[in-house]
């Protein structure tokens, strides 16, 4: 199997191009960072994007602790969590009395 056929070649290519309007890295080795919800909402409000978990801002792959992977997947499969947290943050930030 050559490099282009390797299942991780797309991930490596995304990391190589670096962060930008449609690419974001989040380290989150054991849990989701709070700012991940903002990133997802930003992607939803624009053109979408690639969000790589287990990657530092400088592109170094740190991975996700295997014991935490299931919990992270379960949280990400609940889109209502993203909407509730985003709405709460919006309200607290922009709708102060």
N, C-alpha and C positions, 0 to 999 in steps of 0.2 A: 504494500500500500504506500503510495507516494504522499508527500506533504499535503497536496491539494485535496486528496481523498480522505485524509484523516478527519474524524468527526470534530476535532477541536480546531481545525484550521480556520473556520469562520470566527470563532472566539478570539483566536490569536490575531486575526486580521483586524477585528474591531479594537482590540487593545492597542495594537500598533498604530492605528489612526488616531487614538487618543480621545479624550473627552471633547464634547462639543454640543451643539444644539440638539442633536439626536442620539448622543451617546453619554452615558453616565456610569460611573463606577461607585459601588458602595462596598465598604469592607465587611461589615456585619458578619463576623465570624460565628457568633453565638446567638444573635438576635437581630431583628430589623432595627435600623436606626430610625429615629423619629422623622428625619427629613426625607425618608424614602417616599412617604405619602405625598409630599410636595413635588417630588420628582415625577411620580406617576401622574399626578394631576397636571403638571406642566406638559408632559408628553401627550396626555389626553386632549389638552387645549391647543396643541399645535399639530404636528404631523406624525406623532408617535415617536418611537425611538427604541434604542437598545439599552436596557438596564442590566448591568453585569454585577451580580452579587459575589462577594468573596474576592474583590479586586480593589486594591488601594488606589487613591487618586493618581499616584505616579505610574500606574499600570502593572504593579507587582501583584501577582496572584497569591492571595493568602489562603483562599479556600474557605469552606464553611465546615465547622465541626460536625462530623457525621451524626452525632447524637442530637444535634439541634436542627438538622435539615428538615425532618418531618414537621416540626413545629413551625418553622418558617414557611414551608409549603402550605400548611393549613391556614396560616394567617393571610397569605397572598391569594388564596382561593376565595376569600370573603370580601368581595368588592365593596360591600356596605361599610366595612371598617374604614376603607380609604375615604369614602364619602363623608362618614360621620366625623372622622378626625379632621378632614379638610374643612368641613363646615364649621366645626368648633373653633378651629384656628382662625378662620376668616372672621367669624363673629367676634372673637376676642380681640383680634387685631384691628379690625376696621369699624366695628360697630360699638365702640366704647361710648358710654354716656358722657 
